[in-house]
Amino acid sequence: MVTRLIRPRALRLAGLILGVAVIPATAQQRSGGPNPMMQHADSLFRAQQWAEAARAFESLAARDSSNGLLWFRLGASLEPQKKFGEAAKAYERAAGLGFQPMMVELRLARVYSQNQEFDRALNQLREAAKIGFPAGLTDSEPGLAAVRSRPEYAAIVASAEGVRYPCRSIHDFDFWAGTFDVGAWSQPTVPPSGVAVNTRSYEGCVFVEQFSSKRPGGGGGMSMSFYDVNRRTWRMVWNDDNNSSNDFEGTVQAGVMHFLGWVLDPAGKRVLASNTIERMSADTVRQTYAISPDSGKSWVTQQSGRWVRRPGS
């Protein structure tokens, strides 16, 4: 439980990433106005008239060579015609423009595989793995069947999964999971005043805490703690039925999670706040919430809780 004093790697559905209708059709130029040529090319693309669509997108790309979408659509129109070499060149132009990197890398892997350029296909999968892709996406793609039998494939997929779910191998905060009876740390013999149910979900990447007080009118709240793959750090966000909130970043060191964030004091001044969660024994956790009115020079403890995990939870 935490109370305050007062207070951009998303994937589309797998079938759309390597499928035909990857990107919603657009009838707008980048300037915002309608473009009849683009509308016509899009209509050919949606109708799967690949030869006509390829000619239309080739013409558009010649007029606007810096538009990654046009090069991607050109490649996607050439690929069904089994013009793999030409499709690869178009996808490479899209890649060079930074257009939807994972999607383009996977498309390139597929055209190289179908063109029997297996080493190049594996290299493209390695590039896609740096971004992270779900194993089921490539495991079920017919165009990659030839490279799936290569010994390197399993390691590439494992690498992609590691990037996608780095928290699978992070277990230093597992002691936070379970159902806990919560009371004051200084009063171990007093009956607990609250219950917290903490679950680890979403491939182990998210801990959800749900706290409820046993005291009449005591209220409750919840937090979400997760390993942020963008910031490469743990985060915790808390809110309760009084709309009191905290947002922390933290690291685990020697069995202690050190979260640091900020709140507003009664005067509306921003002050530092810390939430320290320490594993004291196999089933006992100490949680200490404190604020600093002087930018971390000194700390004032607001609460210190004793969390005792219920057997079997």
Buried (B, 14 or more C-beta within 10 A) or exposed (E): BBBBBEBEEEBEEBEBBBEBEBBEEEEEEEEEEEBEEBBBBBBBBEEEBBEBBBBBBBEBBEEBEEBBBBBBBBBBBBBBEEBBEBBBBBBBBBBEBEBBBBBBBBBBBBBBBBBEBBEBBBBBBBBBBEBBBBBEBBEEBEBBEBBEEBEBBEEBBEBBBEBBBBBEEBEBBEBBBBBBBBBEBEEEEEEBBBBBBBBBEEEBBBBBBBBBBEEEEEBBBBBBBBBEBEEEEBBBBBBBEEEBBBBBBBEBEEEBBBBBBBBBBEEEEEBBBBBBBBBBEEBBBBBBBBBBBEEEEEBEEBBBBBBBBEEEE
